[in-house]
């Protein structure tokens, strides 16, 4: 289990490139392995296709990376998450309310996105028996 959860498999076999470096990939790998391991041990997830568990974990790492980038404002057109700055002795503040609300909504949906990815490659049985 998790033999293929590495950057080489992610970038070459899966052909994904959203996570730019191996270091970025590895930052999220352990948390996602542990999350998936818990689901497997609880009987919620069973592998449906070859490497389904590994594929899902790699894609979950991608979701975490993209969510962090969005939250930090790295992809924002405003050039980042600067809330205020001083320009020639004058203070200028940016209204980040809309961005902050979007981040909150996306943080909730990151978990939903992970479940959707798990379901894409594996059997997912959650609920009360």
C-alpha positions in Angstrom: 0.0 0.0 0.0 1.2 3.5 -0.9 4.3 2.2 -2.9 3.5 4.6 -5.8 2.8 7.7 -3.7 5.8 9.6 -4.9 6.5 12.5 -7.1 7.8 10.4 -10.0 4.6 8.4 -10.2 2.5 11.5 -9.8 4.3 13.4 -12.6 5.2 10.6 -15.0 2.7 7.8 -14.7 -0.3 10.0 -13.8 0.9 12.8 -16.0 0.0 15.5 -13.5 1.9 18.8 -13.1 -0.1 21.0 -10.7 2.3 20.3 -7.9 5.5 21.8 -9.3 8.2 20.1 -7.1 8.9 16.9 -5.2 9.4 19.0 -2.0 5.9 20.4 -2.4 4.5 17.0 -3.1 6.2 15.5 0.0 4.8 18.2 2.3 1.3 16.7 2.0 2.1 13.1 1.4 2.2 11.8 5.0 -1.1 13.5 6.0 -2.9 12.1 3.0 -1.5 8.6 3.5 -2.6 8.6 7.1 -6.1 9.9 6.1 -6.5 7.2 3.5 -5.1 4.5 5.8 -7.8 5.4 8.4 -10.5 5.1 5.8 -9.2 1.7 4.7 -8.8 0.4 8.2 -12.4 1.6 9.0 -13.7 -0.3 6.0 -14.9 2.8 4.3 -12.5 2.5 1.3 -11.6 -0.6 -0.7 -9.5 -0.5 -3.9 -11.6 -1.0 -7.0 -8.8 -0.8 -9.7 -5.1 -1.4 -9.8 -3.2 1.4 -7.9 -6.5 3.1 -7.1 -5.4 3.9 -3.5 -2.1 5.4 -4.7 -3.8 7.3 -7.5 -6.3 8.8 -5.1 -3.6 9.8 -2.6 -1.5 11.5 -5.3 -4.5 13.5 -6.4 -5.5 14.4 -2.8 -2.0 15.8 -2.4 -2.6 17.9 -5.5 -5.9 19.2 -4.0 -4.1 20.2 -0.8 -1.4 22.0 -2.7 -3.9 23.9 -4.9 -6.0 24.8 -1.9 -3.0 26.2 -0.1 -2.0 28.2 -3.2 -5.5 29.6 -3.4 -5.6 30.4 0.3 -2.3 32.2 0.2 -3.4 34.4 -2.7 -0.5 33.3 -4.9 -2.9 32.9 -7.8 -4.8 36.1 -7.1 -4.6 38.8 -9.7 -3.9 41.3 -6.9 -0.5 39.9 -6.7 -0.8 38.0 -3.4 -2.4 38.3 0.0 -1.2 41.9 0.8 -4.0 43.5 2.8 -2.4 47.0 3.0 0.7 48.8 1.9 2.4 52.2 2.2 2.9 54.1 -1.1 4.9 57.3 -1.0 3.9 58.0 2.6 0.2 57.1 2.1 -1.4 54.0 3.5 -3.6 52.0 1.1 -5.8 49.1 2.3 -7.3 46.4 0.1 -10.7 44.9 0.8 -10.0 41.1 1.1 -13.5 40.2 2.4 -14.5 38.5 -0.9 -11.2 36.6 -1.2 -11.4 35.5 2.5 -15.0 34.2 2.0 -14.0 32.3 -1.1 -11.1 30.7 0.8 -13.5 29.6 3.5 -15.9 28.1 1.0 -13.0 26.3 -0.8 -11.6 25.0 2.4 -14.8 23.2 3.0 -15.0 21.9 -0.5 -11.4 20.6 -0.4 -12.6 17.7 1.7 -15.5 17.1 -0.7 -13.1 17.1 -3.6 -10.9 14.5 -1.9 -13.9 12.2 -1.4 -14.8 12.7 -5.1 -11.3 11.7 -6.0 -11.4 8.6 -3.7 -14.7 7.6 -5.3 -13.2 8.0 -8.8 -10.6 5.2 -8.2 -12.0 3.2 -5.3 -15.1 1.9 -3.6 -16.3 4.3 -1.0 -18.9 3.2 1.6 -19.6 5.7 4.3 -22.6 5.7 6.5 -24.2 3.9 9.4 -24.6 0.2 9.1 
